[in-house]
Amino acid sequence: MTQVKAGLPRAGVFGKETARLKVSVRKISEVTGFSPATVSHALNHRKGVNAETAEKILLAAQELGYYGEKRINRVKFVIIKKQGFVVEDTPFFPQMITGVEKEARLRGLDVTLTHLDMKSPSFQDQLKELEQDRSSAYILLGTELTREDAPSIRDFTTPVVVVDYWDPELPYDGIMINNVDSAILAGQYLIDHGHRSIGYLKGSLRIRPFVSRQVGFCEALRSAGLTLEKRFEVPLTPTMDGAYADMRMYLAGQKELPGAFFADNDMIALGAMKAMWEAGIRIPEDVSVIGFDDLPYSSISNPPLTTMRVPKQMMGRLAVRRIVSKIEKPEEPRIKIQVCTELVARESVRNAGA
């Protein structure tokens, strides 16, 4: 775990202490039957208390209204990894974390970065350790989560905001990209540039953002009286190297290509473009390509990639602002914020109608 300092806590930053001692350690001891020393060790997450005992004590403390003497002074940014393809091989998320750090510094909060690997044998232990930390609020990066994963992250008792994922059963606020509308804009841009045969560079890992982008892209086609031909729907690994290798295999057995492709993200688009370039396919003269995310090297690719710009730092800032709001007003209802994107026109799309 790597800790990144983002400024010292400011006195009175929330106007009043957000965590008060509601009941005594002795009261919890009486209710649970454990000694005051054991109760104190459990409440402060010290070693020497077995997990079952600690769980009973913490549950009783929660029910009795014990919140501990420490105020929330830290935000933990938790990168939840399931497959690892999407969250490990892209500069998208470091930019979001930069936004978290900048906003946290303004709010007098420290930031800790940590990873939670759902395939690790110690996943449940890692999760329990995070859930029991009452001095921290959490920003959970849920990009790789699916609906069946949601129950495993329902038990945090301090403020939580989930970024890049949403499930109505989660009792947390959410910050996400407006994927459907953004993909409609991307598809419409290709259509407005005279393209009628449009393919789909489809991330083979069907995370929720990709599914939503497919919905929007297909809606743009439907509105124009077009359909997505199955032969032009190309499943690609959502990493640059993986997309490159998969696209090479696709091109080896494909004699005809559409006039344009919409890609689930820039990593996929850039990997596919490299494979097409090596196969002698010119972009945009032969095939136009539009991506999604606007990663830093999308502007210096050959040709520079037309894409949908996601305000990555702003998403991080918004997550911290929601955390602060939930600390100050825990009774507020859940809020789901969808962040809009901006189309960045570069040189990878030609005007086929000119």
Kinemage of the C-alpha trace (Angstrom):
@kinemage 1
@onewidth
@group {chain A} dominant
@subgroup {mainchain}
@vectorlist {calphas} color= white
{ca met a 1} P 0.000 0.000 0.000
{ca thr a 2} L 1.439 3.388 -0.990
{ca gln a 3} L 0.395 6.490 0.893
{ca val a 4} L 0.396 9.848 -0.838
{ca lys a 5} L 0.151 12.867 1.416
{ca ala a 6} L -2.305 15.482 0.210
{ca gly a 7} L -2.004 18.117 2.899
{ca leu a 8} L -2.507 18.171 6.638
{ca pro a 9} L -6.007 18.043 8.156
{ca arg a 10} L -7.281 21.524 8.959
{ca ala a 11} L -8.926 22.137 12.277
{ca gly a 12} L -12.655 22.520 11.942
{ca val a 13} L -12.669 21.788 8.225
{ca phe a 14} L -16.147 20.286 8.554
{ca gly a 15} L -17.371 22.816 11.093
{ca lys a 16} L -17.714 20.223 13.878
{ca glu a 17} L -16.418 16.813 14.783
{ca thr a 18} L -18.181 14.290 12.593
{ca ala a 19} L -17.523 11.335 14.875
{ca arg a 20} L -18.510 11.465 18.560
{ca leu a 21} L -18.177 8.906 21.282
{ca lys a 22} L -21.800 7.862 21.844
{ca val a 23} L -21.252 5.078 24.393
{ca ser a 24} L -18.348 3.931 26.540
{ca val a 25} L -16.039 0.996 26.039
{ca arg a 26} L -17.330 -0.349 29.362
{ca lys a 27} L -20.904 -0.330 28.044
{ca ile a 28} L -19.859 -2.356 24.993
{ca ser a 29} L -17.997 -4.690 27.328
{ca glu a 30} L -21.140 -5.251 29.380
{ca val a 31} L -23.265 -5.941 26.322
{ca thr a 32} L -20.814 -8.295 24.581
{ca gly a 33} L -19.305 -10.021 27.612
{ca phe a 34} L -15.752 -9.292 26.474
{ca ser a 35} L -13.279 -7.477 28.706
{ca pro a 36} L -12.823 -3.720 28.314
{ca ala a 37} L -9.239 -4.356 27.146
{ca thr a 38} L -10.424 -6.736 24.404
{ca val a 39} L -13.131 -4.273 23.361
{ca ser a 40} L -10.591 -1.427 23.169
{ca his a 41} L -8.187 -3.515 21.104
{ca ala a 42} L -10.963 -4.487 18.684
{ca leu a 43} L -12.244 -0.926 18.302
{ca asn a 44} L -8.731 0.304 17.512
{ca his a 45} L -7.997 -2.631 15.160
{ca arg a 46} L -5.015 -3.823 17.173
{ca lys a 47} L -3.547 -7.274 16.826
{ca gly a 48} L -4.356 -9.967 19.343
{ca val a 49} L -8.137 -10.126 18.832
{ca asn a 50} L -9.403 -12.942 16.640
{ca ala a 51} L -11.574 -12.024 13.678
{ca glu a 52} L -14.809 -13.502 15.049
{ca thr a 53} L -14.494 -11.666 18.368
{ca ala a 54} L -13.596 -8.405 16.647
{ca glu a 55} L -16.593 -8.725 14.334
{ca lys a 56} L -18.970 -9.221 17.280
{ca ile a 57} L -17.548 -6.231 19.120
{ca leu a 58} L -17.632 -3.949 16.093
{ca leu a 59} L -21.191 -4.969 15.272
{ca ala a 60} L -22.313 -4.274 18.840
{ca ala a 61} L -20.480 -0.931 18.807
{ca gln a 62} L -22.233 0.044 15.615
{ca glu a 63} L -25.665 -0.920 16.951
{ca leu a 64} L -25.064 0.949 20.222
{ca gly a 65} L -24.000 4.109 18.414
{ca tyr a 66} L -20.271 4.035 19.082
{ca tyr a 67} L -18.443 5.917 16.347
{ca gly a 68} L -14.996 6.266 17.884
{ca glu a 69} L -13.181 9.449 18.859
{ca lys a 70} L -11.330 10.005 15.597
{ca arg a 71} L -12.843 12.111 12.883
{ca ile a 72} L -12.574 10.996 9.259
{ca asn a 73} L -9.341 12.538 8.049
{ca arg a 74} L -8.371 10.333 5.136
{ca val a 75} L -9.720 9.262 1.762
{ca lys a 76} L -8.695 5.830 0.545
{ca phe a 77} L -8.783 5.436 -3.229
{ca val a 78} L -9.319 1.713 -3.744
{ca ile a 79} L -8.610 0.269 -7.199
{ca ile a 80} L -10.713 -2.885 -7.390
{ca lys a 81} L -9.135 -5.350 -9.777
{ca lys a 82} L -10.960 -8.361 -11.182
{ca gln a 83} L -9.338 -9.149 -14.532
{ca gly a 84} L -6.772 -6.356 -14.518
{ca phe a 85} L -6.912 -5.718 -18.261
{ca val a 86} L -8.654 -2.357 -17.993
{ca val a 87} L -7.247 -0.831 -14.787
{ca glu a 88} L -3.586 -1.820 -15.241
{ca asp a 89} L -2.685 -0.858 -18.804
{ca thr a 90} L -3.934 2.684 -19.210
{ca pro a 91} L -2.986 6.213 -18.069
{ca phe a 92} L -6.705 6.996 -17.631
{ca phe a 93} L -6.896 6.253 -13.914
{ca pro a 94} L -3.705 8.029 -12.756
{ca gln a 95} L -5.229 11.233 -14.110
{ca met a 96} L -8.376 10.585 -12.090
{ca ile a 97} L -6.270 9.990 -8.969
{ca thr a 98} L -4.526 13.317 -9.579
{ca gly a 99} L -7.959 14.966 -9.395
{ca val a 100} L -8.660 13.146 -6.128
{ca glu a 101} L -5.369 14.321 -4.630
{ca lys a 102} L -5.837 17.948 -5.689
{ca glu a 103} L -9.357 18.193 -4.280
{ca ala a 104} L -8.418 16.326 -1.092
{ca arg a 105} L -5.575 18.773 -0.495
{ca leu a 106} L -8.028 21.662 -0.668
{ca arg a 107} L -10.284 19.874 1.827
{ca gly a 108} L -7.521 19.097 4.311
{ca leu a 109} L -7.658 15.354 3.752
{ca asp a 110} L -4.890 12.828 3.245
{ca val a 111} L -5.125 10.316 0.396
{ca thr a 112} L -4.062 6.671 0.472
{ca leu a 113} L -3.966 4.532 -2.669
{ca thr a 114} L -4.518 0.797 -2.408
{ca his a 115} L -5.457 -2.183 -4.600
{ca leu a 116} L -8.098 -4.781 -3.884
{ca asp a 117} L -7.646 -7.915 -6.003
{ca met a 118} L -10.850 -9.946 -6.161
{ca lys a 119} L -8.935 -13.027 -7.329
{ca ser a 120} L -6.473 -12.947 -4.440
{ca pro a 121} L -6.843 -15.673 -1.770
{ca ser a 122} L -6.694 -12.888 0.829
{ca phe a 123} L -9.413 -10.796 -0.819
{ca gln a 124} L -11.931 -11.241 2.004
{ca asp a 125} L -9.320 -10.377 4.637
{ca gln a 126} L -8.270 -7.280 2.703
{ca leu a 127} L -11.887 -6.230 2.332
{ca lys a 128} L -12.656 -6.755 6.027
{ca glu a 129} L -9.645 -4.660 7.006
{ca leu a 130} L -10.888 -1.795 4.845
{ca glu a 131} L -14.465 -2.083 6.111
{ca gln a 132} L -13.326 -1.868 9.734
{ca asp a 133} L -11.321 1.330 9.291
{ca arg a 134} L -13.610 4.031 10.643
{ca ser a 135} L -11.073 6.852 10.201
{ca ser a 136} L -11.279 6.705 6.401
{ca ala a 137} L -13.823 7.439 3.710
{ca tyr a 138} L -13.578 5.516 0.431
{ca ile a 139} L -13.537 6.115 -3.291
{ca leu a 140} L -13.943 2.720 -4.950
{ca leu a 141} L -12.859 2.408 -8.587
{ca gly a 142} L -15.430 -0.076 -9.867
{ca thr a 143} L -14.537 -0.160 -13.574
{ca glu a 144} L -14.062 -3.928 -13.692
{ca leu a 145} L -17.010 -4.833 -11.459
{ca thr a 146} L -20.052 -6.751 -12.677
{ca arg a 147} L -23.447 -6.980 -11.047
{ca glu a 148} L -22.683 -10.241 -9.255
{ca asp a 149} L -19.728 -8.521 -7.543
{ca ala a 150} L -21.859 -5.815 -5.921
{ca pro a 151} L -22.862 -7.787 -2.768
{ca ser a 152} L -19.205 -8.159 -1.801
{ca ile a 153} L -18.745 -4.398 -1.335
{ca arg a 154} L -21.985 -3.507 0.446
{ca asp a 155} L -20.743 -3.415 4.040
{ca phe a 156} L -18.671 -0.247 4.359
{ca thr a 157} L -19.936 1.866 7.268
{ca thr a 158} L -18.108 5.116 6.472
{ca pro a 159} L -18.862 7.366 3.463
{ca val a 160} L -18.265 5.693 0.100
{ca val a 161} L -18.390 6.923 -3.497
{ca val a 162} L -18.081 4.436 -6.362
{ca val a 163} L -16.434 5.734 -9.547
{ca asp a 164} L -16.982 4.351 -13.075
{ca tyr a 165} L -19.619 1.840 -11.972
{ca trp a 166} L -23.189 1.910 -10.754
{ca asp a 167} L -25.532 -0.657 -9.278
{ca pro a 168} L -28.902 0.378 -7.810
{ca glu a 169} L -28.452 -2.142 -4.990
{ca leu a 170} L -25.297 -0.459 -3.683
{ca pro a 171} L -26.010 2.034 -0.869
{ca tyr a 172} L -23.402 4.501 -2.149
{ca asp a 173} L -23.095 7.588 -4.324
{ca gly a 174} L -21.732 7.123 -7.840
{ca ile a 175} L -19.655 9.172 -10.302
{ca met a 176} L -19.608 7.834 -13.841
{ca ile a 177} L -19.216 8.751 -17.483
{ca asn a 178} L -22.364 9.361 -19.504
{ca asn a 179} L -21.406 6.441 -21.726
{ca val a 180} L -24.641 6.027 -23.663
{ca asp a 181} L -24.972 9.653 -24.772
{ca ser a 182} L -21.239 9.885 -25.471
{ca ala a 183} L -21.294 6.848 -27.747
{ca ile a 184} L -24.351 8.259 -29.534
{ca leu a 185} L -22.313 11.398 -30.260
{ca ala a 186} L -19.383 9.326 -31.520
{ca gly a 187} L -21.581 7.255 -33.818
{ca gln a 188} L -23.392 10.338 -35.046
{ca tyr a 189} L -20.065 11.991 -35.865
{ca leu a 190} L -19.154 9.102 -38.173
{ca ile a 191} L -22.609 9.190 -39.779
{ca asp a 192} L -22.411 12.966 -40.270
{ca his a 193} L -19.115 12.407 -42.076
{ca gly a 194} L -20.821 10.254 -44.663
{ca his a 195} L -20.117 6.791 -43.248
{ca arg a 196} L -22.811 4.153 -43.680
{ca ser a 197} L -20.818 0.963 -43.145
{ca ile a 198} L -19.567 1.258 -39.566
{ca gly a 199} L -17.959 -1.512 -37.513
{ca tyr a 200} L -17.392 -1.940 -33.790
{ca leu a 201} L -14.033 -2.587 -32.109
{ca lys a 202} L -15.579 -4.300 -29.100
{ca gly a 203} L -13.772 -4.808 -25.814
{ca ser a 204} L -13.788 -8.556 -25.153
{ca leu a 205} L -14.157 -7.966 -21.404
{ca arg a 206} L -17.746 -6.738 -21.159
{ca ile a 207} L -17.485 -4.310 -18.288
{ca arg a 208} L -20.480 -2.057 -17.718
{ca pro a 209} L -18.974 1.065 -19.401
{ca phe a 210} L -18.376 -0.939 -22.598
{ca val a 211} L -21.889 -2.379 -22.539
{ca ser a 212} L -23.341 1.130 -22.178
{ca arg a 213} L -21.189 2.406 -25.031
{ca gln a 214} L -22.448 -0.368 -27.273
{ca val a 215} L -26.015 0.640 -26.431
{ca gly a 216} L -25.322 4.243 -27.417
{ca phe a 217} L -23.420 3.361 -30.567
{ca cys a 218} L -26.167 1.013 -31.790
{ca glu a 219} L -28.773 3.669 -31.003
{ca ala a 220} L -26.918 6.137 -33.254
{ca leu a 221} L -26.930 3.554 -36.053
{ca arg a 222} L -30.609 2.736 -35.537
{ca ser a 223} L -31.601 6.410 -35.626
{ca ala a 224} L -29.897 6.715 -39.021
{ca gly a 225} L -31.559 3.583 -40.380
{ca leu a 226} L -28.303 1.604 -40.169
{ca thr a 227} L -27.409 -1.707 -38.533
{ca leu a 228} L -24.205 -3.205 -37.163
{ca glu a 229} L -23.134 -6.111 -39.363
{ca lys a 230} L -21.962 -9.075 -37.313
{ca arg a 231} L -18.867 -9.556 -39.495
{ca phe a 232} L -17.723 -6.030 -38.589
{ca glu a 233} L -18.138 -6.552 -34.832
{ca val a 234} L -14.563 -7.314 -33.736
{ca pro a 235} L -13.908 -8.552 -30.148
{ca leu a 236} L -10.523 -7.240 -28.992
{ca thr a 237} L -8.638 -7.538 -25.715
{ca pro a 238} L -8.910 -4.114 -23.993
{ca thr a 239} L -5.163 -3.484 -23.868
{ca met a 240} L -3.044 -1.955 -26.606
{ca asp a 241} L -0.930 -5.058 -27.142
{ca gly a 242} L -3.923 -7.376 -26.848
{ca ala a 243} L -6.019 -5.364 -29.303
{ca tyr a 244} L -3.089 -5.273 -31.737
{ca ala a 245} L -2.648 -9.068 -31.625
{ca asp a 246} L -6.384 -9.765 -31.911
{ca met a 247} L -6.808 -7.311 -34.788
{ca arg a 248} L -3.967 -8.951 -36.699
{ca met a 249} L -5.794 -12.281 -36.451
{ca tyr a 250} L -9.062 -10.677 -37.573
{ca leu a 251} L -7.456 -9.012 -40.582
{ca ala a 252} L -5.803 -12.260 -41.634
{ca gly a 253} L -9.219 -13.811 -42.258
{ca gln a 254} L -11.194 -10.741 -43.322
{ca lys a 255} L -11.280 -9.657 -46.962
{ca glu a 256} L -13.594 -6.658 -46.541
{ca leu a 257} L -13.667 -3.880 -43.974
{ca pro a 258} L -16.252 -1.213 -43.125
{ca gly a 259} L -15.598 2.419 -43.915
{ca ala a 260} L -15.249 3.274 -40.221
{ca phe a 261} L -14.911 1.754 -36.744
{ca phe a 262} L -16.122 2.905 -33.329
{ca ala a 263} L -13.864 1.577 -30.533
{ca asp a 264} L -14.822 1.003 -26.895
{ca asn a 265} L -11.747 2.926 -25.769
{ca asp a 266} L -8.529 4.484 -27.046
{ca met a 267} L -6.344 1.534 -26.022
{ca ile a 268} L -8.385 -0.728 -28.280
{ca ala a 269} L -8.445 1.847 -31.091
{ca leu a 270} L -4.688 2.444 -31.011
{ca gly a 271} L -3.827 -1.271 -30.938
{ca ala a 272} L -6.182 -1.949 -33.842
{ca met a 273} L -4.795 0.986 -35.820
{ca lys a 274} L -1.265 -0.378 -35.485
{ca ala a 275} L -2.399 -3.749 -36.842
{ca met a 276} L -4.212 -2.089 -39.748
{ca trp a 277} L -1.195 0.063 -40.581
{ca glu a 278} L 1.046 -3.021 -40.700
{ca ala a 279} L -1.501 -4.708 -43.009
{ca gly a 280} L -1.290 -1.774 -45.433
{ca ile a 281} L -4.670 -0.303 -44.483
{ca arg a 282} L -4.539 3.481 -44.482
{ca ile a 283} L -6.276 5.533 -41.799
{ca pro a 284} L -8.414 7.470 -42.517
{ca glu a 285} L -8.216 7.005 -46.314
{ca asp a 286} L -9.337 3.363 -46.198
{ca val a 287} L -10.885 3.101 -42.726
{ca ser a 288} L -11.812 5.818 -40.247
{ca val a 289} L -11.499 5.198 -36.490
{ca ile a 290} L -12.970 6.978 -33.466
{ca gly a 291} L -11.983 6.110 -29.905
{ca phe a 292} L -13.104 6.923 -26.371
{ca asp a 293} L -11.222 8.464 -23.375
{ca asp a 294} L -8.721 10.863 -25.033
{ca leu a 295} L -5.599 9.350 -23.513
{ca pro a 296} L -2.424 11.480 -23.647
{ca tyr a 297} L -0.840 9.607 -26.564
{ca ser a 298} L -4.019 9.675 -28.658
{ca ser a 299} L -2.999 13.148 -29.816
{ca ile a 300} L 0.414 11.934 -31.048
{ca ser a 301} L -0.589 8.635 -32.668
{ca asn a 302} L -0.256 8.246 -36.432
{ca pro a 303} L -2.674 9.659 -37.391
{ca pro a 304} L -3.837 11.528 -34.266
{ca leu a 305} L -6.963 9.803 -32.968
{ca thr a 306} L -10.419 11.359 -33.023
{ca thr a 307} L -11.976 10.452 -29.683
{ca met a 308} L -14.366 11.322 -26.851
{ca arg a 309} L -12.591 13.330 -24.141
{ca val a 310} L -13.473 12.265 -20.597
{ca pro a 311} L -12.843 14.897 -17.863
{ca lys a 312} L -10.796 12.476 -15.784
{ca gln a 313} L -9.445 14.877 -13.169
{ca met a 314} L -12.889 16.395 -12.693
{ca met a 315} L -14.330 12.951 -11.956
{ca gly a 316} L -11.770 12.570 -9.168
{ca arg a 317} L -12.568 16.006 -7.791
{ca leu a 318} L -16.310 15.324 -7.854
{ca ala a 319} L -15.784 12.075 -5.951
{ca val a 320} L -13.969 13.908 -3.139
{ca arg a 321} L -16.656 16.621 -3.027
{ca arg a 322} L -19.336 13.952 -2.605
{ca ile a 323} L -17.285 12.316 0.160
{ca val a 324} L -17.066 15.615 2.034
{ca ser a 325} L -20.779 16.208 1.575
{ca lys a 326} L -21.588 12.747 2.946
{ca ile a 327} L -19.339 13.368 5.964
{ca glu a 328} L -21.033 16.674 6.711
{ca lys a 329} L -24.593 15.496 5.940
{ca pro a 330} L -24.806 11.705 6.225
{ca glu a 331} L -28.593 11.883 5.944
{ca glu a 332} L -28.408 13.133 2.343
{ca pro a 333} L -29.955 10.804 -0.271
{ca arg a 334} L -27.765 8.859 -2.659
{ca ile a 335} L -26.683 10.755 -5.757
{ca lys a 336} L -25.600 9.356 -9.124
{ca ile a 337} L -23.634 11.876 -11.181
{ca gln a 338} L -23.080 11.298 -14.891
{ca val a 339} L -20.209 13.289 -16.366
{ca cys a 340} L -20.532 14.342 -20.004
{ca thr a 341} L -17.731 14.025 -22.561
{ca glu a 342} L -16.451 16.200 -25.391
{ca leu a 343} L -15.719 15.064 -28.929
{ca val a 344} L -12.148 15.846 -29.984
{ca ala a 345} L -11.839 15.839 -33.790
{ca arg a 346} L -8.382 14.931 -35.063
{ca glu a 347} L -7.200 13.165 -38.215
{ca ser a 348} L -8.404 9.549 -37.932
{ca val a 349} L -11.868 10.223 -39.454
{ca arg a 350} L -12.316 11.329 -43.049
{ca asn a 351} L -15.346 12.921 -44.632
{ca ala a 352} L -16.680 10.093 -46.781
{ca gly a 353} L -19.491 12.249 -48.131
{ca ala a 354} L -17.263 14.968 -49.585
